[in-house]
Amino acid sequence: VKEQIDEIVSGYLNAKLDDNISGMKKYVNDITVIDEKKIQAQNQSIESYNNIKCTVKKCYSADAYRVYACDIKAFGVESMLPSLSAYYIKRAADGEYEIYFGKINSNEQKEILKFDKSDEITALKDSVQKRMNDLISTDEEVRTLFNELKSGE
């Protein structure tokens, strides 16, 4: 299942990077909730998704997984910019897994929160944030990019 989840996340991110909403249909349960304008705005500063590494946690309340994925590279910046995204992946009616955008029940929500607050995932979040802070403080290109993004240019 881990390889299948890695492929889903990678395929989704690459379709997202290509502004290919219909291509995302293969990886998500509902493309109608995807904000195309938001994706296009994000893609202006992302060149590629690299070294995608997924941490996968099996949910017990459903045939589902909480997945944490890392690492992007921005335009005009040589350094890899660390990033962490979280997804909820469920088995669909056809038996395939997909990134689930939709209503989840309270047991699923409790389980997701438990994973999100676990020592392992907290350490992962802290590690990503520390790497980003180190880059901002030591890399002029990264600092300039983030100042531009913050100012909305």
Disulfide bonds with the S-S distance in Angstrom:
none
